[in-house]
Amino acid sequence: MKSKCGLTADRELIRFFEGIISVNSSKLGLAVILFGASVFANAQDAKLSLEDSFAAVEPRVIEWRRDFHENPELSNREFRTSKIVAAHLRELGFDDVRTGVAHTGVVGTLIGGKPGPVIALRADMDGLPVLEQTGAPFASKARGEFNGQDVPVMHACGHDTHISMLMGAAEVLAQNRSELAGTVKFIFQPAEEGPPAGEDGGAIMMVREGVLDAPNAPEAIIGLHAWPGDVGTIMYRSGSFMAAADGLQINVVGRQTHGSSPWLGVDPIYVATQIITAIQGIPSRHLDITKGPAVITIGSIHGGIRGNIIPDEVEMEGTIRTFDPGVRESLHAKLRNTVNAIAEANGATATVNIYGATPVTGNDPELLQKMMPTLQWAAGAENVQEARLITGAEDFSFYQERIPGLFLMLGINDPDLPQSDRPSNHSPFFIADERALIVGVRALVGFAMDYAAATK
């Protein structure tokens, strides 16, 4: 990974513009191309002056990250985190800082020294009910309450790095606001992992409370996510990238009886096992997988209290992941029909509840193409890589329902560590290599600095 990334890519693009100019015989066309090349070159020149700011902020970003990692907070309970974020934005002289958005969210507005569009940068802030086992000197020992239970708390999905990188981007842009064309909204979002039972929260609540509305309504947004790729790489996919997610609950009702005489009742456990097996055949045998993959998982089963009593009811909970709206609709219909048919064939009844849909997260193709030189500047051209589909989900998609957006994965693992040994997100061993953080800061700053010129 280069310390001064992407300068070669910048020069190549400028030479590309010069080549076009040399073969263009139209005076009007020449003027337009010269203007575009000038705007692009000026944007690149402006970023060259940021290197000292990046060098100065990197140790602070690492320090913030370690503090947040050691002191994680659960969804809708990010009180300490949001207080630190808001104080930082105010110290930087932001034009507006709003707190208490969607419970604990923070939204800061920075107006640049030059006229231009409004864009948004987003980071999520919540930890997870996971017992950390990384052995890091700044490992979490925090505990919290989740759905009425006392639980350990850990930043097991990299949100500590997301907060810190966006705070670092805020500092660099505030120090260089005279070169910034337009206005930047900094969205520090709570509850990406989902609010506690009975509460609202997350991106959908942020949108509902007006973070994308006037005044200063952004026209584009970017988010980064720590991912077990090689340190400092930026991974993208044009169009659909992360899956749509639906929650799934299936209740099977039979008739309770003695375990020694199953024929005297209706065994909902037996019915449930048939349902679990049958619905796995829906993605593999009943959907057109050329339109996009699909996953059905049952992760929780509850039924019965003793081994010699067949219970009345079994409750199953799971998740559905899809990438195509048509596939999703077909899957839902087939799932309901399959569950009801199996229950009826066994003399039981069943109810299917599909809820809490999170849309597909992806990258606007046109925006991605226009901002690719910026991403290559941020990480180095060789470190910007196309990725495979990810069946995980992200509520960043609720912003993208309103405005074009980019959602990118930032590699946080030592390249010498085999892929099979890299802990996944939500693992108690998940930890980020801090060399990646400044690359994330560069990508966020670059998007803010270049968007106006790149989209003209």
C-alpha positions in Angstrom: 0.0 0.0 0.0 1.5 3.4 -1.0 1.8 6.2 1.5 1.0 8.8 -1.2 -1.6 6.8 -3.0 -3.0 7.2 -6.5 -0.9 10.1 -7.9 0.0 8.0 -10.9 -3.7 7.4 -11.6 -4.3 11.2 -11.5 -1.6 11.9 -14.0 -2.9 9.2 -16.4 -6.4 10.6 -16.3 -5.1 14.1 -17.1 -3.1 12.7 -20.0 -6.3 11.0 -21.1 -8.0 14.4 -21.3 -5.1 15.9 -23.1 -5.3 13.1 -25.7 -9.0 13.8 -26.3 -8.2 17.5 -26.8 -5.5 16.8 -29.4 -8.0 15.0 -31.7 -11.0 17.3 -31.2 -11.4 19.8 -34.0 -14.5 21.5 -32.8 -13.8 24.8 -31.0 -16.9 24.4 -28.8 -16.0 20.8 -28.0 -12.5 21.8 -27.3 -13.6 24.5 -24.9 -15.9 22.1 -23.0 -13.2 19.5 -22.7 -10.6 22.0 -21.6 -13.0 23.3 -18.9 -13.7 19.7 -17.7 -10.0 18.9 -17.6 -9.3 22.1 -15.8 -11.9 21.5 -13.1 -10.7 17.9 -12.6 -7.0 19.0 -12.4 -7.9 21.7 -9.9 -9.7 19.2 -7.7 -6.6 16.9 -7.8 -4.3 19.8 -7.0 -6.5 20.8 -4.0 -6.1 17.3 -2.6 -2.3 17.3 -3.0 -2.3 20.0 -0.2 -4.1 17.6 2.2 -1.1 15.3 2.8 0.1 17.1 5.9 -3.5 17.1 7.4 -3.7 13.3 6.8 -0.4 12.8 8.5 -1.4 14.9 11.5 -4.8 13.3 12.0 -3.8 9.7 11.7 -2.6 9.2 15.3 -5.7 10.9 16.6 -7.9 8.6 14.5 -6.1 5.6 16.0 -6.5 7.0 19.5 -10.2 7.6 19.0 -10.7 4.1 17.6 -9.0 2.5 20.6 -11.2 4.5 23.0 -14.4 3.6 21.2 -13.4 0.0 21.0 -12.7 -0.2 24.7 -16.0 1.6 25.5 -18.7 0.2 23.1 -22.4 0.9 23.5 -25.4 -1.0 22.3 -28.0 0.2 19.7 -29.9 3.3 20.8 -27.6 3.5 23.9 -24.7 5.3 22.3 -24.7 8.1 24.8 -21.0 8.4 25.5 -20.1 7.9 21.9 -22.4 10.6 20.6 -21.3 13.1 23.3 -17.6 12.7 22.1 -18.6 13.0 18.5 -20.7 16.2 19.0 -18.0 17.8 21.1 -15.4 17.1 18.4 -17.6 18.7 15.6 -18.3 21.8 17.7 -14.6 22.2 18.5 -13.9 22.1 14.7 -16.3 25.1 14.2 -19.0 23.2 12.3 -21.8 25.4 11.1 -24.5 23.2 12.8 -24.4 20.2 15.1 -27.6 18.4 15.9 -27.8 15.8 18.6 -30.6 13.4 19.7 -31.5 12.5 16.1 -33.1 9.0 16.1 -32.4 8.8 19.8 -28.6 9.2 19.9 -27.6 10.2 16.4 -25.4 13.2 15.6 -25.6 15.2 12.4 -23.0 17.9 11.7 -23.0 20.4 8.8 -19.8 21.9 7.4 -20.2 24.6 4.7 -17.2 24.9 2.3 -15.5 28.0 1.2 -16.6 27.6 -2.4 -20.2 27.2 -3.8 -21.2 23.6 -4.7 -23.6 20.8 -4.0 -24.5 19.2 -0.6 -23.3 15.6 0.0 -23.4 13.3 3.0 -20.8 11.1 4.8 -22.2 8.4 7.1 -20.8 6.2 9.9 -22.7 3.9 12.3 -21.9 3.9 16.0 -23.4 0.8 17.8 -21.7 -2.3 19.2 -23.0 -5.8 19.6 -23.9 -8.2 22.5 -20.6 -10.2 22.0 -18.0 -11.2 24.5 -14.7 -10.0 23.1 -11.8 -12.5 22.9 -9.3 -10.6 20.8 -6.8 -10.1 23.6 -6.1 -6.5 22.4 -4.8 -4.2 25.1 -7.9 -2.0 24.5 -10.3 -4.9 24.5 -13.8 -4.2 25.7 -14.9 -5.3 29.2 -18.2 -3.3 28.9 -21.6 -4.8 29.7 -25.1 -3.6 28.8 -28.7 -4.6 28.7 -30.2 -6.1 25.6 -33.9 -7.0 25.5 -33.9 -7.3 29.3 -30.7 -9.4 29.6 -27.3 -8.4 31.0 -24.8 -8.9 28.1 -21.2 -8.3 27.2 -20.7 -5.5 24.6 -18.1 -5.4 21.8 -17.4 -3.5 18.6 -17.4 -6.8 16.7 -18.3 -5.2 13.3 -15.9 -2.4 13.0 -18.2 0.5 13.9 -15.4 1.8 16.2 -13.3 2.3 13.0 -16.2 3.9 11.2 -16.8 6.6 13.8 -13.1 7.4 14.1 -12.5 7.6 10.3 -15.5 10.0 9.9 -14.2 12.1 12.9 -10.8 12.2 11.1 -12.4 13.3 7.8 -14.3 16.0 9.7 -11.1 17.4 11.0 -9.3 17.3 7.7 -12.2 19.0 5.9 -12.7 21.6 8.6 -9.0 22.5 8.4 -9.2 22.8 4.6 -12.8 24.2 4.2 -11.6 27.1 2.0 -10.9 24.5 -0.7 -14.2 22.6 -0.2 -16.8 23.2 -2.9 -20.2 22.8 -1.4 -21.6 21.5 1.9 -21.0 18.3 3.8 -23.4 16.6 6.2 -21.7 14.2 8.6 -24.2 11.5 9.7 -23.2 9.6 12.8 -26.0 7.0 13.0 -27.1 4.8 15.9 -28.6 1.3 15.8 -27.4 0.0 12.5 -27.4 -3.5 14.1 -31.1 -3.0 14.8 -32.9 -1.3 17.8 -34.0 -3.3 20.9 -37.4 -5.0 20.8 -40.2 -2.4 20.9 -38.0 0.5 19.8 -37.5 2.4 16.5 -34.0 3.3 15.3 -31.3 3.1 12.7 -31.1 4.6 9.3 -34.9 4.5 8.6 -35.5 6.6 11.7 -32.7 9.0 10.7 -34.4 9.5 7.3 -37.8 9.9 8.9 -36.4 12.6 11.2 -35.1 14.6 8.2 -31.4 14.0 7.8 -31.8 14.1 4.0 -34.3 17.0 3.9 -33.9 20.7 3.4 -32.2 22.8 4.4 -28.9 21.4 3.1 -30.5 18.3 1.5 -27.7 16.1 0.3 -27.8 14.8 -3.3 -25.4 11.9 -2.8 -24.0 9.9 0.2 -21.1 7.6 0.9 -20.4 5.0 3.6 -17.5 2.7 4.4 -17.5 -0.7 6.3 -14.6 -2.6 7.8 -14.3 -6.0 6.1 -11.8 -8.9 6.4 -10.0 -8.0 3.1 -6.3 -7.1 2.7 -5.5 -4.0 4.8 -6.1 -0.7 2.9 -8.0 -2.2 0.0 -11.3 -0.7 -1.1 -13.8 -3.2 -2.4 -16.8 -2.2 -4.5 -19.5 -3.7 -6.7 -21.6 -1.7 -9.2 -25.3 -2.1 -8.6 -26.4 -4.6 -6.0 -23.7 -5.4 -3.4 -25.3 -6.4 -0.1 -28.5 -8.4 0.2 -32.0 -7.3 1.1 -32.9 -8.9 4.5 -36.3 -10.0 5.9 -37.0 -11.3 9.3 -38.9 -14.6 9.4 -41.1 -16.1 12.1 -43.0 -19.4 11.7 -45.4 -20.8 14.3 -46.6 -24.3 14.1 -49.5 -25.4 16.2 -50.3 -29.1 16.9 -52.0 -30.9 19.7 -50.1 -31.8 22.9 -49.9 -35.4 24.0 -47.7 -37.9 25.8 -44.4 -38.6 24.0 -45.1 -42.3 24.2 -48.3 -42.0 22.1 -47.7 -39.5 19.3 -50.7 -40.8 17.3 -53.0 -39.3 20.0 -51.9 -35.8 19.2 -50.3 -33.7 16.4 -46.5 -33.3 16.8 -45.5 -29.7 15.9 -41.8 -30.6 16.3 -42.0 -33.3 13.6 -43.9 -30.8 11.4 -41.3 -28.1 12.0 -38.5 -30.4 10.9 -40.2 -31.1 7.6 -40.7 -27.4 7.1 -37.0 -26.6 7.7 -35.9 -29.3 5.3 -38.5 -28.3 2.6 -37.8 -24.5 2.6 -34.1 -25.1 1.9 -35.2 -26.5 -1.5 -36.9 -23.2 -2.4 -33.7 -21.3 -3.4 -32.1 -24.3 -5.0 -35.1 -25.8 -6.9 -37.9 -23.2 -7.3 -36.2 -19.8 -7.9 -34.4 -18.5 -11.0 -30.9 -18.1 -9.4 -29.6 -16.4 -12.6 -31.4 -13.3 -11.4 -29.7 -13.4 -8.0 -28.9 -15.7 -5.2 -31.2 -16.3 -2.2 -30.7 -17.7 1.3 -33.3 -18.9 3.9 -31.9 -19.6 7.4 -33.7 -20.8 10.5 -31.5 -19.7 13.4 -33.8 -20.2 16.4 -36.3 -23.0 17.4 -38.3 -23.1 20.6 -40.8 -25.8 21.6 -41.5 -28.2 24.4 -40.3 -28.4 28.0 -39.7 -32.2 28.6 -38.5 -35.1 26.5 -41.7 -37.2 27.1 -44.3 -34.5 26.2 -45.1 -33.5 22.7 -45.9 -29.8 22.9 -48.7 -27.8 21.4 -46.5 -25.3 19.6 -43.1 -24.7 18.0 -41.8 -21.2 17.1 -39.0 -20.8 14.6 -37.1 -17.6 13.7 -34.8 -16.9 10.9 -33.8 -14.6 8.0 -34.3 -14.3 4.3 -31.6 -12.8 2.0 -32.2 -11.8 -1.6 -30.8 -9.5 -4.3 -33.6 -9.2 -6.8 -37.1 -7.8 -6.1 -38.8 -10.4 -8.3 -36.9 -13.3 -6.7 -37.8 -11.9 -3.3 -41.5 -11.8 -4.1 -41.5 -15.4 -5.5 -39.6 -16.7 -2.5 -42.1 -15.2 -0.1 -45.0 -16.7 -1.9 -43.4 -20.1 -2.3 -42.4 -20.1 1.4 -45.9 -19.4 2.6 -47.4 -22.1 0.4 -44.8 -24.7 1.4 -45.2 -24.1 5.1 -49.0 -24.1 5.0 -49.2 -27.2 2.8 -46.8 -29.2 5.1 -48.8 -28.2 8.2 -52.1 -29.1 6.7 -50.8 -32.5 5.5 -49.9 -33.3 9.1 -53.1 -32.0 10.7 -51.4 -28.9 12.2 -51.7 -25.2 11.5 -49.0 -22.7 10.8 -48.6 -18.9 10.5 -45.8 -17.2 8.6 -44.7 -13.7 9.5 -42.2 -11.9 7.2 -41.1 -8.6 8.6 -38.5 -5.8 9.0 -37.4 -5.6 5.4 -34.0 -4.0 4.7 -33.6 -3.1 1.0 -30.6 -4.1 -1.1 -27.5 -2.0 -0.5 -25.3 -1.2 -3.5 -23.4 1.3 -5.5 -25.0 3.7 -8.0 -23.3 2.8 -11.3 -22.9 6.3 -12.6 -21.7 7.7 -9.3 -19.3 4.9 -8.9 -17.8 5.4 -12.3 -17.4 9.2 -11.7 -15.8 8.7 -8.3 -13.4 5.9 -9.3 -10.4 8.2 -9.8 -11.0 9.5 -6.2 -11.1 6.0 -4.8 -7.9 5.1 -6.6 -6.3 8.3 -5.3 -7.3 7.3 -1.8 -6.0 3.7 -1.7 -3.9 3.3 -4.8 -5.3 2.0 -8.1 -4.1 -1.5 -7.4 -5.9 -1.5 -4.1 -9.4 -0.7 -5.5 -10.9 -4.0 -6.3 -14.3 -5.4 -7.5 -15.9 -7.7 -4.9 -18.3 -10.6 -4.9 -21.9 -10.2 -3.7 -22.3 -10.1 0.1 -25.3 -11.8 1.7 -25.0 -9.6 4.8 -27.4 -6.6 4.9 -26.9 -2.9 5.8 -29.5 -0.3 6.6 -27.4 2.2 4.6 -29.9 1.2 1.9 -32.6 3.4 3.4 -30.5 6.5 2.5 -30.0 5.1 -1.0 -33.8 4.8 -1.5 -33.8 8.6 -1.5 -30.4 9.6 -3.1 -27.6 8.0 -5.0 -24.9 6.5 -2.8 -21.7 4.5 -2.6 -21.2 1.8 0.0 -17.7 0.4 0.0 -15.8 -2.3 2.0 -12.5 -1.3 3.6 -10.0 -4.2 4.1 -8.7 -4.4 7.6 -6.6 -7.6 7.7 -2.9 -8.2 7.3 -2.4 -9.6 3.7 -0.1 -12.3 5.2 -3.0 -13.8 7.2 -4.8 -16.5 5.3 -8.4 -15.7 4.4 -9.5 -18.8 6.3 -7.9 -17.4 9.5 -9.5 -13.9 9.3 -12.3 -13.5 11.8 -15.6 -12.5 10.2 -17.7 -9.6 11.3 -19.7 -10.3 14.5 -17.0 -12.7 15.6 -15.6 -12.3 19.2 -12.1 -12.3 17.5 -12.9 -9.5 15.0 -10.2 -6.8 15.1 -9.0 -4.2 12.6 -5.5 -3.5 11.5 -5.1 0.2 12.2 -3.1 0.9 9.0 -6.4 0.8 7.2 -7.9 3.7 9.0 -6.1 6.5 7.1 -7.2 5.0 3.8 -10.8 5.3 5.0 -10.3 8.9 6.0 -8.8 9.6 2.5 -11.7 8.0 0.8 -14.3 10.1 2.7 -12.3 13.3 2.3 -11.7 12.6 -1.4 -15.4 12.1 -2.0 -16.3 15.4 -0.3 -13.5 17.3 -2.2 -14.1 15.8 -5.6 -17.8 15.2 -5.9 -18.6 18.7 -7.2 -16.0 18.5 -10.0 -16.6 14.8 -10.9 -20.4 15.2 -11.4 -20.4 18.4 -13.5 
